[in-house]
Amino acid sequence: MNAAIERIVVQATTQEKRAIVAKAKKLDMTVSELMRSGAHAYLPADADLVALAGAAQASARRSMAAMDEAFARIAASNARIEAMEAAAKAPASRRSHTP
């Protein structure tokens, strides 16, 4: 049974294409074989993963700080609203000091 063949288009500059073709010839491979083997062999370096994890942690800290600030502003706004509502419910004699 033959496996279906799919085409993947890879954009490259003219210089990159020349380098890829030259490398494939040097290794006695087709460009397709070189690209497939390179894709299969690729593993991100541990340093890259550590950097990504650090960036994710920093982003999470910034997000949490922004949420904390938003919650504090909401709480302050709610307190102001409650104070205005309480003042509106107070007897007229307490609100007005005008004779």
Secondary structure, 3 states (H helix, E strand, C coil): CCCCCCCCCCCCCHHHHHHHHHHHHHCCCCHHHHHHHHHHHCCCCHHHHHHHHHHHHHHHHHHHHHHHHHHHHHHHHHHHHHHHHHHHHCCHHHHCCCC
